[in-house]
Amino acid sequence: MALSVRSWVANEGGKHLVLVLWLGANTLLFMRTFLMYYCGQQYHYLHQMLGLGLCISRASASVLNLNCSLVLLPMCRSLLTYLRGTHTVRSRKARRLLDKSKTFHVACGVAICVFSVVHVSAHLVNVVNFSVRYSEEFPSLNVARYRGEVRFPGITGILLVLILFLMFTASSYCIRVSNYEIFWYTHNLFIVFYIILIVHVVGGALKYQTNFEAHPPGCLRANQTNPDKTEEESGQAVGDGWSCREEARFQPNSPETWLWVSGPLCLYCAERLYRYIRSYSPVTIVAVVRHPCDVIELRMLKKDFKAHPGQYIVLNCPSVSSFENHPFTLTAVSWFSWLYVDGPFGSSSQEVFNYEVSLCVAGGIGVTPFACVLHALLDGWRHFRLRRLYFVWVCRELQSFYWFAELLCALHHKLWKENRPDYLNLQLFVSQTDGLQNISEERYRPLSSRLMIGRPRWKLLFEEIGRTNKHKRVGVFCCGPKGISRTLHGLCNSDRYSGTTFEFNKESFS
């Protein structure tokens, strides 16, 4: 399937730009630090002793500092929600990028693990070189007390590697699903990790020269001749910069890690404290409604809370895990209302209103993010650009459509009374045909005519939308199985619909 450059830029351009900038920052920082230790006069004698191990260990440490500061920012969920929900970030593309915050967190985590391996490997080479290349000339540079001694600088590095290994392995999908407590406990070791990281370099194993002006690297000390020069050249060298005016002096590098991580760490800790305090705000349960297919609707009220279309909240579910918080989609704006299901839902769907034409695709329980959108339309929402809404809902069982049958019928009647029958294009698909019966109730007749058996023909649907909306941007919103999401994502980037740009939005929780 050929790609449309315009659609690809709309859907993928932003995240790939961020990826390039992030990779560029890591590369630039790595090369800058590498060259400083490779060519810098202050590190001349240390580089002579340790070789490339010095350059690689310090360059990888700089990349680790950068990513250890960035990895916390995507987890400041309240701050990101504020920036996104209040439209502090005006650009629609920028708001969509905020929904990818968890992906960026994972990318930074992977970078930390990779460069930790590089950093540790380079330091192991340094340990060997400290032993083999023991300097009799500059004893203060040595870590070993004598030639041949293998001496490790300290225990902090070993603790950091151990904690990082536990955090990385416990964050795998299989462990998170089978035993969330393991993931929760190990990931909350981050505070111990950062404390050890800040004090990691206090030991000062690596030292730089402080007086390289009075003692140029490679200069001749008293009673020393250069074997590469003749006696005449050596005599001329005295006093012209080749002679040492004093002995070389060295001191440990000043710790810099705290400069990188203290700001993001304080911000994240403040975020966690804010969430903890806010979680104790009382909520009143108004009603509990049991729906078909083992679905439960909860209606709640909370003081000074105003819901917005597509919002979700996070609840602790002790029956699943005493630490795991599950996201639940709000399906109404007049009260707290959400449907329970075991699995991921989505993020804010309010962007549906920011397009003239939107396509909402729901798979089973994935309809919940869009229910609030339908409620807003039914309540006479006027602050949006939306002129036509395509709504496709795919379910395995017929009974699932009863979750929002009354809402869909009420919206249908409202649009007909307002002489806007084409505003909503509703398509219902049931994929399980065993014992299939139609929606027979008289009050649900508008749904019967829109019920189809099988799966949607996505290409035909996109061709129809593209044909009737040329030279427009169409918002495509999906919350459902990965198979549907991948298909829609690929069609949005296709060049088959000339003049129409499909912007793909996948509902995901951060």
N, C-alpha and C positions, 0 to 999 in steps of 0.2 A: 504494500500500500504506500503510494507516494505521499510525501509530507507537504503540507502547506506551510511556507515560510512564515506567513503572517500569523497563522494559528499557532505554529510552534513557538514563535516569539511571545505570543500572548500567554501561552500555557507553560512554557518551559524556560523562557528567556530570563525571568527574574531569578529563579532558583539557581540556574546555571551561572548567572552573573555573580550571585553571592558566593557560589562555589569557587569560581575563578578568583574572586577577590580574596577569599579565605586561603585558597592554595597559594596565591601570590604572596600574601602576607607571611605565610609559613615559610615559603621558599626564600623570600627576601631576608627574613630574620635569620634563617639558617645560614645563608651565604654571607651575610654581613658579619655574623659572629664567627663563622669559620675563618674568614679572611682576617679578622682582627687578631685572632690567636695564631694564625699562620704567618702573618706579615708584621704584626705589631712589635715595635722595638721592646716594649715592656715585657713581652712574653718570649723574647728570643732564647734565653737560656732554658726556660721551662719547655719550650717547643723542641729544643735540641735534645732534651732528656726524654720527652714523652712521644714526640713525633705526631702523627695524624690522630692518635688516640686522644690527645688534648683537644685538638680542633673539633673533632666529631662529638666528643662528650659535651663540650661547652655549647656547640651549635644546637645539638639536640635538647640541651637544657633550656635554651632560649625558646625553642618551639614548645616545650612542655610548659613553660611559664605562660605563654600566650594562650594555649588551649586550656590550661587549668583555670584561667580567668574567664574565658569565654564559655566554658561548659556549664557554668552556673546560671548564666543569664537566661537561657531558654526555659529554665525551670521556675522562673519568677512569674507564675501563672496569673496572679492577680494584677501585676503590672501590665502584662501583655494583654489581658482581657480589658483593662482600662483603656489602653492605647487603641485597641481595636474597636471596642464597643462604643466609645465616646467620639469616634471619628477624629481623635487627635491626629491620627495618621490619615490624611485626606485621600491619598492614592489608593484605588481599589486593588491594584497589584501589590502594593506594599502590605495592605491588610491581609491579602491571601498568603503572602510570604510569612506573616506572623503565625499562620496556621501550620507552618512547617517547622515550628520551633523545636519540636521533639526530634525531628530528623537531624537538625543541626546539632542538638545535644548528643545524639548518637555518633555523629561524624566526629565531633570533638573528643568524645570518649575513645573512639577507635584510634584517633591520632595520638592520644595520650598513651595508649597501650603500645602502639607501634614504636613511638619514639622513646618510650621507657626501655624497650628491648634494646634499641640502638644505644641509648645512654648507658645502660648497664654493661653492654658488651664493650663499649669503648673504655669504660672505667676498669674493666677487668684487664684490658690491654695496658692501661696506665699502671695498674698495680704491678704487673710483670715488669714494665719498664722502670718503675721506681726502684725495683730490686736489682735488675740487670744493669741499668745505667746509673748506678749510684754515683753522685757527684762528690768527688774529693775536693774540688775547687770551690764549690758553693754549697757547703753543708746545710745551710738554712733552707735550701730548696727541697731537700730530701724528706720523704715520709718514712722510709726505712732507716733504721739506725745504723745499718752496716750493709755492705754489698752482699746480695744473696738473700736478704730477709724479705719475706712476703708478708706485708702488713696491711690489713684492711683499715681504712680511715675510721669507720664507726658503724653503729648499729642502725642508724636512722634510715639508711638506704635499703637495708634488708627489710625493715618494717614497712616501708613504703611499697616495695615490690609485693610483699605478702598481702597487704590490704588491697592493692590494686588488682591482684590476681583473684581475690575473693569477690570483689565488686564486679569484675568483668565476667567471671564464670557464673555468678549467681544472677546476672542480668539476662542470661539466655532465655529464650522463649519457653523452653521446656520446664525450666525451674520456676519461672514466674507463674506458669499455669498450674503446675503440680503442687508447689509450696511457696506461696507468696511471702510468707513470713521470712524465709531465707533471703529473698530479694530485699525485703524491707530492712531487715537487720543489717545486712552487709552494705547496702547503699547508704545507710545512715552512719556508717563509719567515715563518711566524707569529712566530718568535722575533725576526727582524729587524724585523717590523712592530711588535711591542710595545716594543722598545727605542727605535725612532724615535718611537712614540706617546708614550712617557714624557717624552722631551726635546722634544716638539713645541712646547709652550707656554713653554719656558724663555726664549724671546726677549722676551716681555713686550710685544707690540704693543698690547694693550688694557690701559688703565690706569684705576684708580678713584681718587676723591678721598678723601684721608685726614683732612682737617680740615673736614668739612662742618658741624661745630658752630660753629667760629670763622668759617667762611666758608659761610653757608647758601646753597644754590643759588639763583641769581637775585638775590643781595644787591647793594647799590650800593657800588662801590669809591670811593675818594677822588676828588673832582672829577668825579663821575659822577651824572647825574640820570636818573630814570625817565621816559621820554617819555609813559607812560600816566598819570602822576600830575601834579596841579597843583603849583605852587611851594609852596603851603601844605602840601599832603599830603607833599611830598618833605621839607620841613623837619621835619615831625612824625615821618617815618620814621627819621630819624637816631637811633640808639641803641635802637630798639625791635625789633631783629632783622633789619631790612632793610639795615643798613649792614654792610659787611665789616670784621671786626676784623683780618684778615690776608689775604694772597694765597692763592689755592687751591693746594694741593699734591697731586701725583698720584704713584702708584707702580704698577708692574705687578701683575697678579693672581698670586697664588701658585699653582704647579702643583698640580693635584688628581688628575690621571689616575693617578699612581702609587698613590694611596690606593685606587683602585678595582681596579686590575688586578694589583697585586703579590701579593696572597694567592692568587687563583686561578692565576696564572702559576706561582708556586712550587709549588703543589699539583700542577699538571699536569706540571711538569718532574720532580718527585719520582716521579710515577706512571710517566712514560716511563723513568726510570732504573730503577725497580723492575721494569718489564716487560723491560728490556734484560738485567738481571742474571738474572732468572728464565728467560729464553729459553736460557741456556747450561746449564741443568740437563739431564744426559744422559737419553736415552730409548732403550730397547732394543726393537728390532723383533723380535717373536716369530714372526709369520707374515704372509704376503701371500696373499690368496685372491681369485681372479678369479671374478666372478659373471656371469650372463647380462646382456645389454644394456650391455656396456662399463662395468661397475661393478666397482670394486676395494675389497676390505675389508682394512684394515690392523689388525693386533693388536700392541699395544705395551705395555710396562711402564715405569713410572716410580717411582722411590723416593719414599716418603712422600706418595704421591698417592692420594686416595680419590675415585672418581667418584660422581656422583649422577645419578639419572634425569633425562634431558633436557638434560644439560650439553653444551656444545660447546667445542672448543679451536680455536686459531688457528695455522695452519701457513704457513710461507713456501714458495711454489711457484716456484722459479727458472725452470722451463720456461714459466710464464705471465708472470711479471714478477719481477725480482730484489728488488723492494720490496713487491709486493702480498702481503698475508697473507689466506689464505682460511679461513673458518670451516668446521669439520668436526664433525658431530654424533657424540657418543658413543652407541653402540648397545648397550653392555653395561657393567655396573658392576664386574665382576670383573677386567677388563682394559681398556686403551685399545682401542676398536674403532670405526671409522667408515667410511662409504662415501664414495667420491669422486664428485663431480659438479661440473660447471661452473655455478655459480649460487648464489643465496642459499639458506640453510636456515632455521633458527629459533633461538630462545632456549630457556631452561629450560622443560621440560614438566612439571616436578614439581608444578605447580599442579593437574594432573589429579587427584591424590590428595586434594585439599582440598575436593572436591565429593562429595555423595552420588551424583550421577549426572553422567557426563561423556560427551561426544560428541567422538571424535577423528576428524578427516577428513584423509586424506593423499592427495596427488596425485603419483603416480609416486615419485620419489626422496624426496619430502616425508615418506615414512614413517619416515625415520631418527630424527627426534626422538622418535617414539612407540615405537620398537623397544626403547629402554631401559626404558620404562614396562612393556612386555610382559615383558621380562626380570625386572623387579622383581616383577611378579605371579607369574611362574613360580617365582622363588626364595623365595616365601612371605613377601612384604613384608606387615607387619602394622601399620605406623604410618601409617594413612591412614583417611579417612572413606568412601572410595569403596565403593559398594554395587552399582553397575551401570555397565558400560562399553559404549557403542556405538562400534564401530570400523568406519569406512568407508574403504576403500582403492580408489582409482581409478587404473588403469594403461592405457596404450595397448596394450601387448603382454602376452600371457599369460605369457611367460617371466619378466617382472618379479616375479611373485608368488613365484618360487622363492627370491628373496633371503631371505625370512623364513618360508618354508613350514614348515620344521622347527620353528621357534619357535612359530608359530601352532598347529600340530598338537599340540605338546607341552603348550601351555597349555590347549588344548581337552580333552585327555585328563586333565589334572590337575583341571580343574574338574568333569569328569564323575565322577571318583573321589571328589571331595569333596562330591558331590551338590549342586553349584551350577552346573548347565548354563546357567541364565539369566543368570549373572553377566556373561558376555561375549556381546554381540550383534554377530556378525561379518558384514560384507557386503563382497564383493569385486566390483568392476565392471571389465570390460575394454571399452574404447571402440573398439578397432580390430578389425574382424570379418573382415578378409581372411585366409583360410587358418586360421581359428580352430579349435583343437582343445581338448578338455577336459583337465583335469589328470588323467591316466590312472593315475599311480602309486598303488598300493594304500595306501602309507603316508600319502598326502596326501588320502585319501578325505574327511575332514572338510571340506576346502576345496572339493571339487567341488560339494557340495550348497549351498554359499554363494556360488558364482560366478554372476554375472549379466552379460548382454551389454547394452551401452549405457551410459547415464549415470544416476546416482541421481535419483530424484524427490524433491527436497529438501523440498518443501512437505509431501508425505505423511509423510516421515520426521519432520519437526518436529511435525506434528499428532499422530503416534503417541506421540512422546516427551512432548509437552505433555499429552496425554490420560491417560497413565499416571503422570505425575509432577506433578500439580496442586499449587500452593502450594509448589513447591520451586525452588531455584536450580540450573540445569543449566549446567555449564561446557562451552562449545563451543571446541574447539581445532582450528586449521586450519594446515596447512603444505602449500602447493601453488600452482598458478597463480592469477593475480590474478582471473580470472573466477570461480573457485570461491569465493575469499575474499570478493569483492564480494557474491555471491549469499547466502552464509551470514551475512555482516554485516547485510544487509538483512532477512533472515528473523529474526535475533536481536532486531531492534528492532521487529518486527511485533507488532500487538495481536491477532493471530488466536488466540493461545494464552493465554486468560484464566487467570490464577492462576499461570502458570509464567513464571519469569524466565530468559531465556537470556543468559548472560554470554559475550561473544565475546572470544576470545584468539587473536591471529594470531602465529604464530611468526616472529620477526624477529631478525636479528643486529644488535647495536650496534657 
